[in-house]
Amino acid sequence: MKTALISFTENGRILSRKIGGDRFCFVKHSDPYAQTFSDINGLTAGLFNDYEALVFICAAGIAVRAVAPYIRSKLTDPAVVVIDDNGKFVISLLSGHLGGANALARQIAAILDAVPVITTATDSHGLFSPDMFAKTNGLVICDMQAAKLIASAVVNGEKVGFCSGYPYSGLPAELSESESGSIGICVSGNADEKPFDVTLNLVPANIIIGIGCKRGTTSDTITKHIMTVFSEKRLDIRRIRGVATIDIKSDEPGLAEFCENFGLSLETYSADELMSAPGEFEHSDFVERTTGADNVCERAAVCAGGKIIVTKSAGNGVTVAAAELPVFIDFERNGE
């Protein structure tokens, strides 16, 4: 996680250095290894959207007031952790599950030999958490209100149904295999499946998009073509996990902008790597003369580890293919 450590005192500076690692340090005092600041509000404004986690070494009230103006959603807010100036307690303050604050608090507490303070109800009771389950298994929560109702039902001792279109192991006691009922979780590639009266749909982010494009193709053109393909194939756009292409497109501005807009990683492969991909692919003499590989989009998607579910689709200078990564649900998997 891209983490910022923010301290106000000399003891806080020492704790920051002890936590260390690859985290970025911001101090309200002199330190040759850190960036100084004078205004905590201005600093937080600049860090809140650029970092995955903010760790404040100060009173909890200072941290709360600093982040309060920027809090929007547990789906997007960074993890916020607070450590007291003596390093005795590490408090998960914001985005405990999806943002990873609970796991980060435990990690830092282990470094400092401190007490992690976790206040989320499912964690404090040692119960199943739908948020953490989704995060650690690469699943997208389609309805946060349903997730809250599931968590509430678990805490209140209600039995929650569970069905999945993918193999799984380690079903916890709080859940029971079921295809219907009053409340439950459905793991499927189709977010419209509603087997329960209250259904928390979780879709796997397991699709790799292979992309080829002409030089100078805009992000908007790439986006429109992908949206069209996904609509035609009835695929959920939220399932996209990453993008793959040939290495000569690694600096393509429109492709880079598309990935940035959707928060996707870009994997690139050489022509030789693409040509060694297993399987049968649509052949193009023109593409082979231009790039050294007879097919970019399909071969790139397979190189990224997927199995083709959408073959090459071309339009407006863009070629797109989609490959699905295997999914196995493990309830005992954690994010620490």
C-alpha positions, 0 to 999 in steps of 0.5 A: 500500500502507498502509505503516508506516515504523518507525525508531529513530535520528536517521539512521533518521528522516531516511531515513523522511522521504526515503522519505516519500510517503503512508506512516505514520511511527513513530519512537523519537524526536521528530519533529512529522511522526511518531508516537513509540513506546517499545515496539517489540513493542507497536507491531508488535502493533498494526500487523501486521494493520492495515497492508499493509507494515511497513518497519523501519529498523534491524538485521534481527534487531530486525525479525525478533524484532518480527514473529515472534510474529505471522507466520501465512501468506504469504496474509495476512501484510503485506510486511516490509522492512528497511533498514540505518541507513545506507540502503545495503541494502533487504531484502525480509524477509517476504511477498516475492511475494503481500505485495509486499515484493520490489516495495516493496524495489525501489521504496524502493531506487530512492528511496535509491539503495540495493541491493535484497536479494531472496532468493526463489529464483525472483527470484534466478535470474530465473525465473518465479514462480507467486506473483508471476504470480498476484498481478499477474494478479488470480488466486487461488492455490487450493493453496499446497502446489502453488504451492511444488511449481511454484516448486521445479520451475522452480528445478530446471529441470523443464518445467511445463505450462500451460493456460488458459481465458482468452487469454494472452500472453508464455508464459515459457520455464519453462512449456509449453502442455499439457493433461496431464502430471506438473506444471502450472498451470491457469487456470480459473474451476473450481478442480476441474479437475486436468489435471496429476498435480500441478495448481496451480489459479488462479482469476480474481478477476473477478466483481462482485456487484451487491447491493440490500437492504432497509434494516437487512438484516444482513451475515449475511443478505446473506452467506447469500444470496450463498453460496446463489446461488454454490452453485446456480450452481457459482461459486467464492466466491473469484472475487468481486472487488468489490461494487456498489450504488446510492449511497443504500446507501453507508451501509448497515451490513450491506452495509459489514460484509459487504464488510469481512468479505470484504475487498471494495471497494464501488462505488456509483452514482447512480440516473441512472448505473444507468439508463444502464447498457447492456443489458436488465434485470428491471424493478421498479416498486416498486424504481424508486419507492423508489430511482429505478432499476428494478433495482439489483443487475443494473445496478450489476454492469454499471456496474462493468464486468462482463457479467451471468452471474447474473441477479437472485436475490431472497431475505430482502430481498436481491437479488443479481446477478453480472457477470464482468469480462474476463480477459487473462493477461499473463506480462510484467505485474509489480507494480512 
